[in-house]
Amino acid sequence: MIRLLALAAALALPLTTQAQTLKALIIDGQNNHKNWPDTTKMMKRYLEDTKRFTVDVATTAPQGTDPTFKPEFKKYNVVVSNYNGADWPKETQNAFVEYMKAGGGFACIHAADNAFPGWPEYNDMIGLGGWGGRTEKSGPYVYLDDAGKLIRDDSKGRGGNHGPQHPFQITVRNADHPITRGMPRQWLHVNDELYDKLRGPGQNMHILATTYADPAKGGTGHHEPMILTLDYGKGRVFHTPMGHGNDSQECVGFITTFIRGCEWAATGACSFPIPSDFPTADKTSQRKFENAK
């Protein structure tokens, strides 16, 4: 054991990245996206196929606050939310906050950033959210301008918008982060909802990649965050608004970002490589998931 610790120190890598199998928990059960059972299966498979993760699923009652929903968050290295529904019991909310402050990992996927508009700690965790009655009282709109400058826009208005689904180009803004390291600077994402007008506290937040929300497609004309990380207490948060439909979650760019984001949230590092079929700036790449339904 002493030799293993010395080797980890010499390589400047956490010991967990050397030997530990990571435990992930996916939360679902309520979502305005009716394909959530499919996307839970897809994300579970993607993580398990790496041989790095074991994955459990915790499903709430189909409607209303579920008083029996009390996962043991501390058993897991990362919690993945595929949930957009009624508030969790207060006891469960408090347990999740404690888990994150103590160094937990959290991955917020697509409509999970629509959830819990009235839960301040959750909105601090995700940085930006949409819908659910979010307004300027929830925090500013946050995006990049054409020069790449971070804009915190305090304009009044609702939070959350998207035009019709379409493929859109992702631009990596931080190529040195473990999640985005090795990705091409630009890559074309498969047909998806392009979330814009997201607003929230946006503190301790790092925008790793954006996409241009074209007004011709109902967008803002701004460069909207698509890959985010946040610090919350001692915990790490990975947040992506991508992943609406089964087709968007079949995008090799999404799959890679999701796996690396979850691994980073769990450990602070990424070992999963950029695959050879990763999309390019002008060509999408999609892996059909035959067992989603």
C-alpha positions in Angstrom: 0.0 0.0 0.0 2.9 2.4 0.8 4.4 1.8 -2.6 1.0 2.4 -4.3 0.6 5.7 -2.4 4.2 6.7 -3.4 3.5 5.9 -7.0 0.3 8.0 -7.0 2.2 10.9 -5.5 5.0 10.6 -8.0 2.5 10.7 -10.9 0.6 13.7 -9.3 -2.7 11.8 -9.7 -5.4 11.1 -7.1 -5.2 7.5 -5.8 -8.9 7.1 -6.7 -8.0 7.5 -10.4 -5.4 4.6 -10.1 -7.5 1.9 -8.5 -11.0 2.8 -7.4 -14.2 1.7 -9.1 -16.5 4.7 -9.0 -20.1 4.5 -7.8 -22.8 6.6 -9.6 -26.4 7.1 -8.7 -28.9 8.3 -11.4 -32.0 10.0 -10.1 -35.2 10.0 -12.2 -38.9 9.4 -11.9 -40.4 12.7 -12.9 -39.6 14.8 -16.0 -41.5 16.8 -18.6 -39.4 14.9 -21.1 -41.4 11.7 -21.5 -38.3 9.7 -22.9 -36.6 9.9 -19.5 -36.7 6.1 -19.0 -34.8 5.8 -22.2 -32.2 8.4 -21.4 -31.6 6.9 -17.9 -30.9 3.6 -19.6 -28.6 5.2 -22.0 -26.6 7.2 -19.4 -26.4 4.1 -17.2 -25.0 2.0 -20.0 -22.5 4.7 -21.1 -21.0 4.8 -17.6 -21.0 1.0 -17.1 -19.4 0.4 -20.5 -16.3 2.3 -19.3 -15.7 -0.4 -16.7 -14.9 2.4 -14.4 -18.4 2.9 -12.9 -21.1 0.9 -11.2 -24.5 2.5 -11.5 -27.6 2.5 -9.4 -30.9 4.2 -10.2 -33.2 5.9 -7.7 -36.7 6.6 -9.0 -39.2 8.8 -7.3 -43.0 8.3 -7.2 -44.5 9.4 -10.6 -46.0 12.6 -9.2 -45.8 14.9 -6.2 -43.2 15.0 -3.4 -42.3 11.4 -2.6 -41.8 11.1 1.2 -40.0 7.8 0.8 -37.3 9.2 -1.5 -34.2 9.2 0.6 -31.2 8.0 -1.3 -28.0 7.5 0.6 -26.0 10.0 -1.3 -22.8 9.5 0.7 -22.5 5.9 -0.8 -21.8 7.4 -4.2 -18.9 9.3 -5.9 -21.3 11.1 -8.2 -25.0 11.7 -8.4 -26.5 12.2 -11.9 -29.8 14.0 -12.2 -32.3 13.1 -14.9 -35.0 14.6 -12.8 -37.4 17.6 -13.3 -40.4 17.3 -11.0 -41.8 18.0 -7.6 -39.6 19.0 -4.7 -37.7 16.3 -2.8 -38.6 16.0 0.9 -36.8 18.6 2.9 -34.8 15.9 4.7 -33.5 14.7 1.3 -32.7 18.2 0.2 -30.6 18.8 3.3 -28.8 15.5 2.9 -27.9 16.3 -0.7 -26.5 19.7 0.3 -24.5 18.1 3.1 -23.2 15.5 0.6 -22.1 18.2 -1.8 -20.5 20.5 0.8 -18.5 17.5 2.1 -17.0 16.8 -1.3 -19.6 14.9 -3.4 -19.9 14.9 -7.2 -23.0 16.0 -9.1 -23.9 15.9 -12.8 -26.8 18.0 -14.0 -28.2 16.9 -17.3 -30.5 18.9 -19.6 -33.9 19.4 -18.0 -32.5 18.8 -14.5 -31.5 22.5 -14.7 -35.3 23.3 -14.9 -35.9 21.7 -11.5 -36.2 23.2 -8.1 -36.5 27.0 -8.9 -37.3 27.7 -5.2 -34.4 25.7 -3.7 -31.5 28.3 -3.3 -28.8 25.7 -2.6 -29.6 23.7 -5.7 -29.5 26.8 -7.9 -26.1 27.7 -6.4 -25.0 24.2 -7.4 -26.1 24.3 -11.0 -25.3 28.0 -11.6 -27.9 28.6 -14.3 -31.4 27.2 -14.8 -34.5 27.8 -16.9 -38.3 27.7 -16.7 -40.1 27.0 -13.4 -40.9 30.6 -12.9 -37.3 31.8 -13.0 -36.9 35.6 -13.5 -34.4 38.3 -12.9 -34.9 37.5 -9.2 -33.2 34.2 -9.8 -30.0 35.9 -11.1 -28.6 37.3 -14.4 -28.5 35.7 -17.8 -24.9 34.5 -18.3 -23.4 34.1 -21.8 -20.3 35.1 -23.9 -20.4 37.9 -26.5 -18.8 37.7 -29.9 -15.4 38.7 -28.5 -15.6 35.8 -25.9 -16.2 38.2 -23.0 -18.3 36.9 -20.1 -21.6 38.8 -19.8 -23.8 38.9 -16.7 -27.0 40.4 -18.0 -29.4 41.7 -15.3 -32.2 42.4 -17.8 -35.7 41.5 -16.7 -37.4 38.5 -18.2 -38.1 34.8 -17.8 -35.4 32.2 -17.6 -35.3 29.5 -20.2 -35.9 29.3 -23.9 -35.1 27.2 -27.0 -36.1 27.2 -30.6 -36.7 24.1 -32.8 -34.3 21.2 -32.4 -31.4 21.3 -34.8 -27.7 20.3 -34.9 -25.4 23.0 -33.5 -21.7 23.6 -33.3 -19.9 23.4 -29.9 -16.9 25.7 -29.3 -14.5 24.7 -26.6 -13.5 27.8 -24.6 -11.2 26.1 -22.1 -9.1 23.4 -23.7 -7.0 22.9 -20.6 -9.8 21.5 -18.3 -9.7 17.7 -17.9 -13.2 17.4 -19.4 -12.5 19.2 -22.6 -8.7 18.5 -22.9 -8.1 16.8 -26.3 -11.4 17.8 -27.9 -11.3 19.6 -31.2 -11.9 23.3 -30.7 -15.2 23.0 -32.5 -17.5 20.0 -33.0 -21.0 19.5 -34.4 -23.6 18.2 -31.9 -26.5 16.0 -33.1 -30.0 17.4 -33.3 -30.9 18.9 -29.9 -32.8 21.6 -28.0 -30.4 24.6 -27.7 -31.1 26.0 -24.3 -30.6 29.8 -24.0 -31.7 32.6 -21.6 -30.6 30.5 -18.7 -30.2 32.5 -15.6 -29.1 32.0 -12.0 -26.5 32.9 -9.4 -23.7 31.7 -11.7 -21.0 31.9 -8.9 -17.9 29.7 -8.8 -18.8 28.7 -12.3 -16.5 27.9 -15.2 -17.8 27.9 -18.8 -15.8 25.2 -20.7 -17.8 25.3 -24.0 -20.5 27.3 -25.7 -22.7 27.3 -28.8 -24.1 30.2 -30.8 -27.8 30.6 -30.4 -28.7 31.7 -33.9 -31.7 34.1 -34.1 -32.7 32.3 -37.3 -33.3 29.3 -35.1 -35.2 31.2 -32.4 -32.0 31.9 -30.4 -30.6 34.9 -28.5 -27.7 35.8 -30.8 -25.4 35.0 -27.9 -22.8 32.3 -27.2 -24.7 30.2 -24.7 -23.0 27.9 -22.1 -23.1 24.2 -23.0 -20.4 22.6 -20.8 -20.1 24.1 -17.3 -18.4 23.2 -14.1 -19.0 24.6 -10.6 -17.5 24.4 -7.2 -19.9 23.9 -4.3 -18.3 23.6 -0.9 -15.8 20.8 -1.3 -17.9 19.3 -4.1 -17.7 19.4 -7.9 -20.6 20.0 -10.3 -20.7 19.1 -14.0 -23.6 20.7 -15.9 -24.6 20.4 -19.5 -27.9 21.6 -21.0 -27.4 19.1 -23.9 -29.3 15.8 -24.0 -32.9 16.4 -24.8 -33.8 13.4 -27.0 -32.5 9.9 -27.5 -30.8 11.1 -30.7 -29.0 13.9 -28.9 -27.8 11.4 -26.3 -26.5 9.2 -29.1 -24.1 11.9 -30.2 -20.5 10.8 -29.6 -19.7 14.3 -28.4 -22.5 14.1 -25.8 -21.5 10.6 -24.7 -17.8 11.6 -24.3 -18.7 14.8 -22.5 -21.1 13.0 -20.2 -18.6 10.3 -19.2 -15.7 12.7 -18.7 -18.0 15.1 -16.8 -19.1 12.4 -14.4 -15.6 11.2 -13.9 -14.4 14.7 -13.2 -17.2 15.4 -10.8 -16.3 12.1 -8.9 -12.5 12.5 -8.9 -11.3 15.8 -10.2 -9.6 14.1 -13.1 -10.5 12.3 -16.4 -9.1 9.1 -17.7 -11.7 8.3 -20.4 -10.1 9.1 -23.8 -11.5 11.2 -26.7 -12.7 8.4 -29.1 -11.6 8.2 -32.8 -15.2 8.7 -33.9 -15.6 12.0 -32.1 -17.5 14.6 -34.2 -15.6 17.2 -36.2 -16.4 20.9 -36.8 -18.7 20.1 -39.7 -19.7 16.5 -39.2 -21.8 14.9 -36.5 -21.1 11.4 -35.1 -23.9 9.2 -33.7 -24.0 5.8 -32.1 -27.4 4.2 -32.3 -28.6 2.9 -28.9 -30.8 -0.1 -30.0 -31.9 -1.0 -26.5 -33.2 2.3 -25.3 -36.9 1.4 -25.7 
